[in-house]
């Protein structure tokens, strides 16, 4: 992968150029094989087979508010909000499961249409999905990580979401989209198509600097990914 870094507010920001200039797109219900141990395109679940884990209480409460706006016509498993979220023994919250998939996932055959009920609610309210869906859901395929180097300097990295980011369970996926050429089929590079998401992660100033830098590289950088350019 190729990388570029910017210094901003006494912090180093590192960006994965390879994925940001690639033609990846979500192919949910358009060839996605799901994230189970065996390919299951017929289930039309994408990466919704498991409950969405919330990054913090604010993330969960925001989704709870959005869920309260959904109607039974929009949400197949419409229910009391007391039954929508579950907490594990470590105090980590996630969306509940219904029939072995996320409670917010409308299944094929639902009269209101299949897919994420939160996504549909946002679209029908003409609002951003960033205000409705769990952070982990709208951030994919991007992942932002923060750490300090050996000198205590802050470094933030925006990269592609990889199989191991799911923990031990990720190794059991039969397929993961950022690793497979079948998901690299769009005509617009990721940094343009997901600009709203990138800006929510790193801020307007850095997003503009990044987009300006990548645009100057020219359209020839829109390559299928994964590719090998220089050292891995």
CORGI-V890332 format. One record per residue. N is the residue number from 1. RES is the residue in one small letter. PSI is psi in radians with two decimals (none if undefined). OMEGA is omega in whole degrees, 0 to 359 (* if undefined). Layout:
((N:RES:PSI:OMEGA) (N:RES:PSI:OMEGA))
This chain:
((1:x:2.54:176) (2:x:2.52:185) (3:x:2.72:172) (4:x:2.54:180) (5:x:2.63:176) (6:x:2.53:173) (7:x:2.28:183) (8:x:2.17:178) (9:x:0.84:177) (10:x:0.50:179) (11:x:2.58:176) (12:x:2.28:179) (13:x:2.13:185) (14:x:2.24:185) (15:x:2.41:178) (16:x:1.68:183) (17:x:-0.64:184) (18:x:-0.82:181) (19:x:-0.62:183) (20:x:-0.47:178) (21:x:0.07:180) (22:x:3.00:179) (23:x:0.61:175) (24:x:2.54:167) (25:x:2.74:176) (26:x:2.22:179) (27:x:0.61:174) (28:x:2.27:180) (29:x:0.35:179) (30:x:0.77:180) (31:x:-0.06:178) (32:x:2.35:183) (33:x:0.01:179) (34:x:3.14:184) (35:x:0.52:175) (36:x:3.13:182) (37:x:-0.39:176) (38:x:2.60:178) (39:x:2.32:181) (40:x:1.03:181) (41:x:-0.45:181) (42:x:-0.38:181) (43:x:-0.26:178) (44:x:0.86:182) (45:x:-0.42:185) (46:x:-2.25:178) (47:x:0.46:179) (48:x:0.23:181) (49:x:-0.36:181) (50:x:2.66:179) (51:x:2.52:179) (52:x:2.20:178) (53:x:2.33:184) (54:x:2.50:183) (55:x:-0.55:179) (56:x:-3.12:181) (57:x:-0.63:181) (58:x:-0.68:178) (59:x:-0.84:181) (60:x:-0.76:182) (61:x:-0.58:177) (62:x:-0.78:179) (63:x:-0.64:178) (64:x:-0.72:178) (65:x:-0.76:179) (66:x:-0.73:181) (67:x:-0.57:179) (68:x:-0.27:180) (69:x:-0.19:182) (70:x:2.54:178) (71:x:2.84:176) (72:x:-0.46:178) (73:x:-0.41:180) (74:x:-0.47:190) (75:x:1.94:184) (76:x:-0.68:184) (77:x:0.67:180) (78:x:2.31:185) (79:x:3.10:175) (80:x:2.44:180) (81:x:-0.28:176) (82:x:-0.33:183) (83:x:0.27:185) (84:x:-0.50:184) (85:x:2.55:180) (86:x:2.59:180) (87:x:2.28:181) (88:x:-3.10:184) (89:x:-0.34:179) (90:x:0.10:179) (91:x:0.27:179) (92:x:2.26:182) (93:x:2.56:175) (94:x:2.92:174) (95:x:2.57:182) (96:x:2.89:177) (97:x:2.52:172) (98:x:2.15:182) (99:x:0.74:172) (100:x:0.63:172) (101:x:2.94:185) (102:x:2.44:181) (103:x:-0.43:181) (104:x:-0.04:183) (105:x:2.01:172) (106:x:2.27:186) (107:x:2.80:176) (108:x:2.36:181) (109:x:-0.28:178) (110:x:2.29:185) (111:x:-0.53:181) (112:x:-0.05:181) (113:x:2.47:182) (114:x:2.82:184) (115:x:-3.07:183) (116:x:2.14:179) (117:x:-0.62:178) (118:x:-0.70:178) (119:x:-0.76:179) (120:x:-0.75:180) (121:x:-0.75:179) (122:x:-0.77:181) (123:x:-0.75:183) (124:x:-0.40:175) (125:x:-0.02:182) (126:x:0.77:180) (127:x:2.84:181) (128:x:2.45:176) (129:x:-0.35:179) (130:x:-0.40:179) (131:x:-0.17:186) (132:x:-0.70:189) (133:x:2.70:174) (134:x:2.58:183) (135:x:-0.72:183) (136:x:-0.50:182) (137:x:-0.78:182) (138:x:-0.29:180) (139:x:-0.54:180) (140:x:2.37:14) (141:x:0.32:184) (142:x:2.63:178) (143:x:2.25:179) (144:x:2.21:180) (145:x:2.52:178) (146:x:2.41:173) (147:x:2.98:175) (148:x:2.44:178) (149:x:-3.04:185) (150:x:-0.26:179) (151:x:0.15:179) (152:x:0.19:180) (153:x:2.36:182) (154:x:2.31:178) (155:x:2.22:177) (156:x:2.38:185) (157:x:2.19:173) (158:x:2.04:186) (159:x:-3.13:177) (160:x:2.60:175) (161:x:2.20:183) (162:x:2.93:182) (163:x:-0.73:185) (164:x:-0.22:178) (165:x:-0.26:177) (166:x:0.00:183) (167:x:-2.74:183) (168:x:-0.54:183) (169:x:-0.45:183) (170:x:-0.52:181) (171:x:-0.32:181) (172:x:-0.06:179) (173:x:2.35:175) (174:x:-0.37:187) (175:x:2.51:172) (176:x:2.29:196) (177:x:-0.61:183) (178:x:-0.02:179) (179:x:-0.04:190) (180:x:2.35:183) (181:x:-0.37:183) (182:x:-0.32:179) (183:x:-0.01:182) (184:x:1.36:190) (185:x:0.08:183) (186:x:2.91:178) (187:x:-0.03:182) (188:x:2.35:180) (189:x:2.67:183) (190:x:-0.73:185) (191:x:-0.39:176) (192:x:-0.80:185) (193:x:-0.57:182) (194:x:0.56:182) (195:x:-0.73:180) (196:x:-0.75:180) (197:x:-0.75:179) (198:x:-0.74:180) (199:x:-0.65:178) (200:x:-0.49:182) (201:x:-0.73:189) (202:x:-0.13:179) (203:x:2.81:185) (204:x:-0.73:184) (205:x:-0.86:181) (206:x:-0.63:179) (207:x:-0.72:179) (208:x:-0.76:179) (209:x:-0.75:180) (210:x:-0.82:181) (211:x:-0.69:179) (212:x:-0.78:179) (213:x:-0.82:184) (214:x:-0.62:179) (215:x:-0.60:180) (216:x:-0.33:181) (217:x:-0.38:177) (218:x:2.83:184) (219:x:-0.28:182) (220:x:-0.22:180) (221:x:-0.08:179) (222:x:1.51:185) (223:x:2.64:172) (224:x:2.61:184) (225:x:2.43:11) (226:x:2.49:173) (227:x:2.81:176) (228:x:2.07:175) (229:x:1.87:183) (230:x:-2.57:183) (231:x:2.55:180) (232:x:none:*))
